[in-house]
């Protein structure tokens, strides 16, 4: 994955809450030290300056798509299996992702379903073990988009 796409993925993860801002800055700073002449957008992110004028980094003009969702879903699965996040976190990140998705079809439907499933599981309406299996299954499907 090229640098710009990596940074885009980090920004999406940060926007939905999966990646804390401090970790985003840390990742960007690491990239800056690895590159002889880092692109301006890396320095801008590190300094917390606006980057919405840069194509692919403006998440309003260049909306989150299925490819982005696949990457985020894969990160959620990894973090879940590592024990770094909970199903409640996945529900929140899915809700946040739904709010920035370009349309209400495809990945939106799946992330919206995850949000509802976590809620119903927490309310005791759905059985936790089955819901957890179903959520992981949907995330796996999303990670293959």
Backbone bond lengths (Angstrom), bond angles and torsions (degrees), N, CA, C in turn:
res aa  C-N    CA-C-N  psi(-1)  N-CA   C-N-CA  omega(-1)  CA-C   N-CA-C  phi
1 X - - - 1.457 - - 1.533 107.42 -
2 X 1.302 116.77 131.25 1.456 119.71 -178.88 1.529 111.20 -72.36
3 X 1.312 115.52 163.18 1.461 121.92 -173.89 1.528 112.52 -56.40
4 X 1.315 117.62 -47.01 1.464 120.70 -178.28 1.531 111.06 -59.87
5 X 1.324 117.04 -41.03 1.465 120.62 179.10 1.526 111.20 -69.27
6 X 1.343 117.25 -36.94 1.470 120.42 174.84 1.519 110.74 -60.10
7 X 1.309 115.63 -46.49 1.464 120.59 -178.80 1.525 109.84 -64.85
8 X 1.322 117.11 -41.29 1.473 120.55 176.90 1.530 109.98 -57.66
9 X 1.314 116.49 -45.60 1.465 121.15 179.53 1.527 110.57 -61.14
10 X 1.320 117.81 -43.20 1.469 121.16 178.05 1.524 110.81 -61.51
11 X 1.337 116.07 -41.70 1.470 119.79 -179.54 1.531 111.48 -64.21
12 X 1.320 116.47 -40.13 1.466 119.98 178.02 1.525 109.67 -65.06
13 X 1.318 116.14 -45.07 1.469 119.88 178.88 1.528 110.98 -61.14
14 X 1.307 116.61 -38.79 1.472 120.30 178.38 1.523 110.40 -67.70
15 X 1.326 116.33 -40.08 1.466 120.85 -178.21 1.530 111.81 -64.36
16 X 1.330 117.49 -35.82 1.464 119.78 -178.97 1.526 112.71 -88.63
17 X 1.339 117.42 -9.41 1.463 120.95 176.50 1.516 114.78 103.22
18 X 1.315 117.43 -4.04 1.461 121.40 -178.41 1.528 112.20 -71.64
19 X 1.318 116.79 -27.79 1.462 122.12 -179.36 1.526 108.49 -123.49
20 X 1.329 117.74 115.47 1.471 119.39 178.85 1.534 111.01 -62.44
21 X 1.327 116.16 150.03 1.463 120.15 -178.71 1.523 111.46 -57.06
22 X 1.319 117.50 -39.74 1.469 120.59 -179.81 1.528 111.08 -61.11
23 X 1.334 117.10 -38.35 1.466 121.09 178.68 1.523 110.28 -70.49
24 X 1.329 117.34 -37.53 1.463 121.29 175.73 1.523 109.98 -58.31
25 X 1.319 116.39 -49.02 1.471 121.02 -179.82 1.524 110.09 -62.31
26 X 1.320 116.79 -39.99 1.468 121.04 178.65 1.530 110.97 -61.61
27 X 1.333 117.06 -45.46 1.463 121.26 178.57 1.527 111.29 -62.41
28 X 1.323 116.06 -43.65 1.466 120.82 179.31 1.525 110.30 -64.25
29 X 1.319 116.89 -44.29 1.467 120.41 179.35 1.530 111.49 -61.51
30 X 1.325 116.91 -37.76 1.470 120.55 176.39 1.520 110.42 -61.77
31 X 1.342 116.21 -44.18 1.470 120.17 178.84 1.526 111.09 -62.90
32 X 1.326 116.30 -39.63 1.469 120.19 179.73 1.520 110.18 -59.96
33 X 1.328 116.98 -41.85 1.471 119.96 -178.61 1.523 112.36 -72.40
34 X 1.326 117.79 -22.71 1.462 121.94 -179.34 1.525 113.15 -82.32
35 X 1.320 117.07 -19.71 1.466 121.46 -172.97 1.528 109.69 -108.66
36 X 1.342 116.04 134.25 1.467 120.28 179.88 1.519 111.98 -61.43
37 X 1.320 116.35 -47.86 1.462 121.06 178.51 1.527 108.55 -125.73
38 X 1.329 117.11 86.02 1.466 119.31 -177.19 1.525 111.77 -65.92
39 X 1.324 116.66 145.45 1.465 119.86 178.34 1.531 110.87 -64.15
40 X 1.315 114.97 153.29 1.468 121.15 -178.16 1.524 112.51 -56.15
41 X 1.332 116.82 -35.62 1.463 118.34 -176.61 1.528 112.26 -65.03
42 X 1.336 118.05 -31.19 1.468 119.36 176.66 1.526 110.91 -65.30
43 X 1.309 115.21 -44.04 1.469 119.63 179.27 1.527 109.92 -64.84
44 X 1.327 116.68 -40.61 1.470 120.67 179.06 1.533 110.93 -61.62
45 X 1.321 117.11 -43.21 1.470 119.91 178.72 1.522 109.95 -64.50
46 X 1.312 116.50 -43.58 1.463 120.71 -179.57 1.525 111.63 -60.35
47 X 1.323 115.78 -35.74 1.471 121.09 179.57 1.529 111.97 -89.21
48 X 1.322 116.55 2.77 1.469 123.82 -179.75 1.535 112.11 61.31
49 X 1.323 114.48 37.89 1.461 120.52 177.35 1.528 109.38 -93.69
50 X 1.323 116.23 166.93 1.466 121.92 179.73 1.524 110.78 -66.45
51 X 1.311 114.58 140.23 1.470 120.20 177.24 1.528 111.50 -131.23
52 X 1.326 116.35 11.04 1.464 119.47 -174.62 1.526 113.87 -69.57
53 X 1.309 117.46 -3.85 1.465 120.77 177.43 1.535 111.37 -89.81
54 X 1.322 117.10 -3.07 1.458 121.49 -176.36 1.530 109.33 -98.60
55 X 1.330 115.22 122.86 1.459 120.35 178.99 1.523 109.89 -56.26
56 X 1.327 116.75 142.36 1.469 127.53 -177.50 1.525 113.31 76.01
57 X 1.326 119.06 -16.92 1.459 120.22 177.66 1.520 111.58 -102.49
58 X 1.314 116.97 -10.07 1.460 122.13 175.98 1.526 107.13 -88.75
59 X 1.324 116.32 103.19 1.460 120.61 -174.67 1.519 113.14 -77.81
60 X 1.332 116.88 -2.55 1.458 120.67 175.53 1.524 109.13 -90.49
61 X 1.320 117.01 -50.58 1.465 120.69 -179.59 1.526 111.95 -76.38
62 X 1.317 116.77 -38.51 1.460 122.06 -179.53 1.525 107.36 -110.44
63 X 1.332 114.80 80.48 1.462 122.71 -168.37 1.529 113.20 -60.33
64 X 1.303 114.67 157.67 1.459 122.36 175.71 1.528 108.14 -64.37
65 X 1.333 116.43 131.88 1.459 120.70 -177.52 1.532 110.68 -119.99
66 X 1.326 116.40 -175.54 1.463 120.83 -177.75 1.521 112.65 -61.30
67 X 1.326 117.09 -36.49 1.466 120.34 178.45 1.528 109.81 -62.14
68 X 1.319 116.51 -44.77 1.466 120.83 177.48 1.525 110.42 -61.53
69 X 1.331 115.77 -42.99 1.471 120.68 -179.51 1.520 111.26 -62.58
70 X 1.329 116.72 -38.40 1.464 120.38 178.87 1.526 110.63 -61.56
71 X 1.313 116.53 -42.03 1.466 120.96 179.65 1.522 110.41 -65.65
72 X 1.321 116.75 -45.14 1.467 121.03 -179.49 1.532 110.32 -65.27
73 X 1.325 117.43 -41.93 1.469 120.61 178.59 1.523 110.45 -61.14
74 X 1.323 116.78 -40.84 1.458 121.11 178.30 1.531 110.96 -63.96
75 X 1.324 116.73 -40.68 1.474 121.02 177.35 1.525 110.46 -64.15
76 X 1.337 116.88 -40.05 1.466 120.37 177.52 1.524 110.75 -61.77
77 X 1.329 116.20 -45.22 1.466 120.29 179.38 1.521 111.10 -60.32
78 X 1.323 116.27 -46.28 1.469 120.34 179.64 1.518 111.17 -60.19
79 X 1.328 116.12 -47.41 1.467 120.33 -178.91 1.529 111.02 -64.58
80 X 1.328 117.37 -36.61 1.462 121.27 178.22 1.529 110.45 -64.76
81 X 1.325 116.65 -46.67 1.463 120.82 -179.05 1.526 111.94 -66.85
82 X 1.329 117.27 -29.27 1.469 121.24 177.15 1.526 111.83 -79.32
83 X 1.327 116.46 -10.96 1.459 120.50 -178.15 1.516 113.10 81.64
84 X 1.335 116.77 12.44 1.468 121.27 -178.27 1.526 112.22 -78.74
85 X 1.343 116.85 -24.08 1.462 121.04 178.55 1.522 109.30 -134.73
86 X 1.326 115.50 162.64 1.466 122.19 179.97 1.532 109.76 -108.85
87 X 1.308 115.72 175.19 1.466 119.96 175.05 1.530 110.49 -65.87
88 X 1.324 117.22 -32.94 1.468 120.09 174.96 1.526 110.36 -61.36
89 X 1.341 116.37 -41.69 1.468 120.30 177.21 1.524 110.32 -61.44
90 X 1.321 116.44 -43.95 1.463 120.36 179.29 1.525 110.26 -60.00
91 X 1.328 116.71 -41.26 1.465 120.08 177.18 1.516 111.84 -60.28
92 X 1.332 116.64 -44.05 1.465 121.03 179.34 1.524 111.30 -66.16
93 X 1.326 117.41 -45.90 1.468 120.37 -179.88 1.525 110.79 -63.61
94 X 1.328 116.53 -37.26 1.468 120.36 177.96 1.524 110.76 -64.96
95 X 1.328 116.43 -42.76 1.467 120.59 177.03 1.527 110.36 -60.75
96 X 1.327 116.59 -46.49 1.467 120.43 179.43 1.522 111.34 -62.52
97 X 1.321 116.73 -38.09 1.460 120.35 179.12 1.526 110.84 -67.30
98 X 1.323 117.09 -39.59 1.475 120.45 177.21 1.524 110.84 -57.57
99 X 1.313 116.60 -34.62 1.461 120.77 -177.44 1.521 113.16 -70.74
100 X 1.336 117.58 -19.43 1.468 118.74 -179.94 1.526 113.22 -111.74
101 X 1.329 117.64 -0.62 1.463 119.49 179.41 1.523 110.83 -71.28
102 X 1.319 115.01 149.11 1.459 121.73 -173.79 1.525 113.55 -70.72
103 X 1.318 118.19 -31.46 1.462 119.47 -175.80 1.522 109.68 -142.16
104 X 1.308 115.37 174.41 1.457 119.90 -179.43 1.518 110.75 -107.35
105 X 1.306 116.25 49.26 1.458 121.70 175.64 1.523 107.60 -145.19
106 X 1.287 117.09 177.16 1.458 120.68 178.41 1.518 112.28 59.86
107 X 1.319 116.24 -124.17 1.463 122.14 -176.27 1.523 111.82 -60.84
108 X 1.322 117.32 -32.46 1.470 120.20 179.71 1.529 110.42 -55.86
109 X 1.319 116.17 -46.46 1.464 121.05 -177.31 1.526 110.11 -59.91
110 X 1.331 116.87 -42.75 1.463 120.40 -178.95 1.528 112.19 -68.28
111 X 1.323 117.42 -43.90 1.466 119.28 178.80 1.528 110.99 -67.75
112 X 1.322 116.81 -34.59 1.462 120.28 175.84 1.531 110.10 -65.21
113 X 1.332 116.71 -40.89 1.460 120.74 177.67 1.535 110.45 -61.89
114 X 1.336 117.16 -43.04 1.469 120.80 178.71 1.521 110.21 -58.93
115 X 1.321 116.63 -44.70 1.466 121.08 178.85 1.526 110.54 -57.27
116 X 1.321 116.53 -47.75 1.470 120.93 179.12 1.525 111.63 -64.56
117 X 1.317 116.89 -41.97 1.466 121.10 -177.70 1.530 111.18 -63.17
118 X 1.327 117.11 -42.14 1.468 120.30 177.86 1.523 109.84 -63.00
119 X 1.321 116.77 -42.20 1.465 120.28 178.61 1.530 110.57 -61.04
120 X 1.323 116.77 -49.53 1.467 120.92 -178.34 1.529 111.55 -64.26
121 X 1.312 116.24 -35.20 1.458 120.74 177.35 1.532 110.20 -65.30
122 X 1.322 116.41 -44.81 1.466 121.12 -179.80 1.525 112.40 -67.56
123 X 1.326 116.74 -29.57 1.463 120.88 178.82 1.529 112.32 -81.77
124 X 1.322 116.65 -6.38 1.457 120.27 179.42 1.513 114.10 84.12
125 X 1.325 117.11 6.14 1.458 121.28 179.55 1.533 110.01 -74.64
126 X 1.321 116.51 -36.00 1.465 122.18 -179.71 1.524 109.42 -111.49
127 X 1.327 115.61 148.96 1.454 121.63 178.58 1.532 109.21 -73.95
128 X 1.320 117.07 128.23 1.459 121.75 -171.67 1.523 113.94 -60.33
129 X 1.311 117.80 -47.69 1.467 119.61 -175.91 1.524 111.77 -60.03
130 X 1.325 117.10 -45.65 1.460 120.18 -179.87 1.527 110.60 -67.52
131 X 1.325 116.84 -41.51 1.466 120.40 179.19 1.519 110.73 -61.15
132 X 1.323 116.78 -42.50 1.470 120.42 179.59 1.523 110.72 -62.06
133 X 1.334 117.18 -42.71 1.467 120.74 177.29 1.527 110.36 -62.34
134 X 1.324 116.42 -43.42 1.464 120.74 -179.57 1.527 111.41 -64.33
135 X 1.330 116.99 -40.66 1.469 120.97 179.59 1.524 110.02 -63.54
136 X 1.327 116.91 -46.08 1.468 120.53 178.48 1.524 110.02 -60.94
137 X 1.319 117.37 -41.12 1.460 121.51 179.14 1.533 111.36 -61.68
138 X 1.318 116.86 -43.94 1.472 120.72 179.09 1.532 110.25 -65.91
139 X 1.330 117.63 -41.91 1.470 120.49 177.86 1.527 110.88 -62.07
140 X 1.326 117.06 -40.01 1.468 120.15 177.40 1.524 110.27 -61.85
141 X 1.330 116.37 -43.49 1.462 119.91 176.99 1.518 112.20 -61.42
142 X 1.322 116.00 -41.93 1.465 120.17 178.42 1.522 111.37 -65.05
143 X 1.325 117.07 -36.60 1.465 119.86 -177.27 1.521 112.16 -69.39
144 X 1.326 116.74 -11.55 1.465 121.08 179.53 1.524 113.12 -101.69
145 X 1.318 118.17 5.88 1.475 121.12 -179.33 1.513 111.30 -60.35
